[in-house]
Amino acid sequence: MFPMEDGQFQLVYNVLSFSLASMMACTLFLWLRFPAINGKFQSAVIISGLVTFIAAYHYMRIFNSWVAAYSYGEKNVGGVGAPVLTGVPFNDAYRYMDWLLTVPLLLIEIILVMKLSPEESSSKCWTLGVVSALMIISGYKGELIIEGNLNERWQYWSMSMVPFLYIVHTLLIGLADATNAETDAGIKALIQRAQLVTVISWCTYPVVYVFPMMGITGASAVVAIQVGYCVSDIISKCGLGLMIYGITKAKSDLEKTGALLKIDTLMKENPSLKTNVV
């Protein structure tokens, strides 16, 4: 832990608070709206809400840990000024525990809205789930090193980039056939946008990871990392969750319209059916 200026402490405090509120609000919206989705697409929306729910829990723990690590007490001149260290360590491991659970689920929710057979969906979910877990685990130890000899941090960054690049390749290229299989141009565009937003938001994580290697040290490094990861999480979890809802809603509406057209066609071809219904 490093001594913080008041502005630095307050910035992280407010960003963590905003992230927590965003995750909670997104969870409520997704779980309250999933009944409006066609049954076969509901799992994707429920998982999206589960992602933000897990993130909200961990952000609550991160927020409480941050508050416990600093204090505006008697050591501050006149009761104001910079906070002082309490001696309670700030536990940022909550963030990696969150990623270990939510990152595989983020990938699964994308797979579930695509035109894949049950066998293909299961295979992709397991493969991407395991690979993403390896990415998180390989990057964790390096995250603890933010000053001094940063060669080891570079090594862990390089290790985690291997599964990261595999995931990016799968999202943009490996799933291209499933994306192109969408017959509705609007839905296809929504899925492509979700894939692109996922990749772009994920690319911010390795950038934030190298902040200490860019000459940002001490308290400034802690602040930059916390703010950077919070912004990335909001985009990749809340943003993607709302996009998944949009895709499933569009697919549900399309199927509903198709079903109504079939009924209308049958009624026209068989007027007796209309009389029986009435």
C-alpha positions, 0 to 999 in steps of 0.5 A: 500500500502507498500513501494517497493524496485526498484526490487520489483516494476519492477518485478510486472511491467514487469509481468503485462506487459507480461500478458497484451501482452499475453492476447492481442496476444491470443485474436487476434490469436483466433479471426482471426483463428475461421473462419477455425473451423466448424460452430458448434464449432466456439462458443467455440473459440469465447468465448475463445477469449472473455475471453482473451479480457476481461482479456486484458482490466482488465490487462491494468487497473491493470497495469495503477493502479500499475504505478499510485501508485508509482513514481520515482520522486524528493524524490529519491536521485539522481533521482534513487533508490526505487520508492515512494508512490504517495498516489494513491491506487492500485486497485486490485479489477480489478482482481476480476472483471475480474475473475467474468466475465472470470471464468464462460466463461472458464468453458463454453468453455470447455462444448461447445467442449464436446459431450453433448446434448443441454439440458445437455450443458445448465444445466452444463453451468448455474450450473458451471457459478453460482457456479464459481461466488459464488467462486469469490465473497466469496474469494474477501473480504479475499483478502483485508487482507494481514497482522495482524489477518489473521483468517478472510482471512482463513475463506473466503478462506475456503468458496471459496474452497467449490464451487472450489472443486465442480468445480474440481469434475465436471471437472474430474468426473462429465464430465467423461461420456461425455469425454469417449463418444468421439470416436476419441482417439486423440480428447479424449486425447486433452479434458482430457488434457484440463480438467487436465490443467484447474484443475492444473492451478486453483489449483495455485489460492488457493495456491497464496491466502494463501501466506500471511498466510505462513508468507509472509507479506507487500510488499513481499506479494503484489509482490508474490500475483501479480506474482502468479496470473499473471502466473496462469491467463496466463496458465488458459486463454491463455493456455486453449484457445489455447487448446480449439482451438486445440480441435475444429480444430481437431474435424473440421478436423475429420468431414471434413475427414468423409464428404470427405470419404462419398462423395468418397464412394457415387462416387464409388457406383454411378459412374453416380454421378461423371459424373454429378458432372464433 
